[in-house]
Amino acid sequence: MPRIRIELPEELPFSTELAIYQSHINYGGHLDNALLLTLVSEARSRFFKSLGYHEGNVEGVGIIVADAALQYRSEAFQGETMVVRMTANDFGKNGCDLVWQMCEKETGREVARGKAGIVFMDYAARKVAPVPEEFQRRTNPSGKA
């Protein structure tokens, strides 16, 4: 079976730090795979906050995570601080990808990379919504799709 390979863009302008706690560690003594996604969800929330939004209100619409993929690169351990970098790219009519990379702060060791496909949602109408123009402008100033 082919392995997932995620190519990162040249720039991941958003960055945030997250600590690895004992509660993030599994029986193997390293970061649990499900809790890695929890950490990435926190980083995603901070990404939207850095833009003046929250996931439930991006120019009047919310988001839904439609799909997610990740690729592990190394282990992470209790007490380490992760730096998660993120950007939006690959815009379509109703969504885009949020691409991310997680590295250990002190050494720069890459722990994981991934992407989440998000779709914008008008929760009042219970329908998908177009990508808000202002969000796309702020996260994709070059205008590349």
Buried (B, 14 or more C-beta within 10 A) or exposed (E): EEEEEBEBBEEBEBBBEBEBEEEBBEEEEBBBEEBBBEBBBEBBBBBBEEBEBEBEEBBEBBBBBBEBEBBBBBBBEBEBEBBBBBBBBBBEEBBBBBBBBBBBEEEEBBBBBBBBBBBBBEEEEEEBBEBBEEBBEBBBEEEEE
